[in-house]
């Protein structure tokens, strides 16, 4: 039974309490309002911001690459330090934490901060921590520790963190509060996503009156496969070691890069740059000695997107595409199957009467070559002939730069747009650039300006052209699919813009794949590098490159290829700076990575045949 | 089912005043959150957009409940009770967020079962009372649900449920002597709880700090904020007070932000609207022939009124901080939807009693 009269008592209690509340608010808002406004003006609050844990970074199989764990840290409330107790605290710290030097103590006690982080106290037991908290000026807060599980592996992709500088404050205003910023790699590129929200310790005078917990940053899921990344790093190291053993180079060979991207999506499966570094060293603050040593060998450069190299013969696919698409073949040839005789050199005269001889890398020539065998054996004469034809047909008119246009169409000379900072664009030289350089960088160009010889150099990837390994991978991806898109590392990237290239049709892709396949098989420049694969090599394809460098620098070793001809899934590009012949060094490195990609047993990197 | 003559709005009819009060409270919440919004990004992270989405969801829930007859609802009450007990138990197995296990993480939103537990407890008790059987097992069931919520720990919700239980027992046939005995027993149990250390350290701190002379800092700040709202509020002031430090001002402390922006006039307005709502609900107690209706309505009134009272009391420093949302004003999907359930059931009770205005 419901008792209505009892409800009335209940209601009476409610109504009285509501009236009490209303009176309370009335006294606050009406009677004491001006007093409160005055008090607010006088109230001074200071906030000390606590670094939040950064989001974690995972690879494509959810392997943890970077983690953030919270560990208790001892802070000292400097507002509570005065003339009377400063010595007491100094003594206490000195006695209990003997690793603190006098200079450290000076730094702590002369700091202008409210709170100063003294040290990690994760190693102290419960009683010791209790003892610290007994002292009035000591505070214990959790502070995040970044840890990179795989150390040097993928260090250029992940990047490293450090204390923000004034430029960082400008770029990421949030870092004024968080106190930590990504300095390179995805740590920098995705700073806003990873950084989280700083905690707040609110001070009224010297007392802490409130505390808001920091909030973790968002996790980042990468397209990288750490397994492949490890195999690629090992392979590149092995290849570099072999190159050092086999060449008598002036300099030690130690720089190189490997890029593996998904042909369909542009996902970056692997990106290696050597020499590398251990980002864990930056977490506790790297010593300037270590930093300088790493900096001297350019360990912080991500050569996959920042290394600028002449591409050499891997660039020949650009002319290959141009020849097919424009029907522009060497003099006297009208189709891809027609052959010309390569005698090992090309001599010709210019209108001004000068005579020039260009020597192919194979002195006695490649015999009768067509477009396919010119790629297979990397015949320079065939491509020089194409350049000569372009020059003779178009010199001085708007079509003169047709080769450069094809190159730019594939993304050379501009950044790929990958989600990493500091990407370099490289250069595709033409008449305009040379004219500009005669003013800005006269040491790079001859006074005559742009000549036919420059075009001949360009067509075989030599001369003033510079490219990054990522650009080459991206260009091959475009040629093998007919679509161009930016490569990317963030698996959850919003939208990848795929642009159809209407000059690349299915027939062309089939031709290109079957000609790249010739390179890794009998009579091809990379045959010896891929021999160990046996019949599996029938399904592999690629292109070697050996780019000459100015001065006494050894040649740059290149290989660009695909893991499968019948069903291409990945483009692999390998570069060894000063590594010499592409077929001898870069090709066998790539072979080992391809073995991993297609699930074959790995065999050691073997020094290949020196060609080109 | 009882016969009804008139239907208005919706398939089963809608009580106009209940529905419009529901909408007005929502709109007030939008206006309050609008001031607290930083920037006008149109995505789900924007608090205003979130609340508007929750409102739309709640209106859906409101109309959904007009389909369910009170008799059906009563029949399934025991099942609801079992489901909520399972959910609350499952919650204790999740990883704690900021030291408490209060929410299921469902991607963009968090689901807080204890918000719905409040509603289900009211239905459960009402159903228990109208069945002529021993009342003693009731304390076992309610004790179980309170234990589960205290384990999260969520002192605020436990206290609210406790008060609702007391009020509903009070209006039943219980002898006053027995009632006093129960209240004393529960108070004793609470202190035993304290002794056994089953109450979270954090909450103990809050209780202790309440009894100490020092005023809680957050409460002193929210009082300053309310106070500087004056008679008409600072909604149209361009230079807003920025030296005040009010935490969770979109949820538990939103009433402070409301009072600051709309002043004493605004406070009177929102309390008057709630008074109208409670007054309308009280009419059912005279009209309805069903004791179930009456117990449910009493439960809902005490539930909402206690929540408002405790919320305002904590932010004005009359009670220690507990962390309770203000119904239909605080940002939050679970709180909003569970209040929509209350309004929806109330609405159904009204139309079954042929009250449409």
Interface residues (C-beta under 8 A of the other chain):
Chain A: X1 X2 X3 X4 X6 X7 X9 X10 X11 X14 X17 X18 X21 X22 X24 X25 X26 X28 X29 X30 X32 X33 X35 X36 X37 X39 X40 X41 X43 X45 X202 X204 X209 X210 X212 X213
Chain B: X98 X129 X167 X170 X171 X172 X173 X217 X218 X223 X224 X226 X227 X228 X229 X230 X231 X241 X243 X244 X245 X247 X259 X263 X264 X267 X268 X271 X275 X278 X282 X285 X286 X291 X294 X295 X298 X301 X302 X305 X309 X312 X313 X316 X318
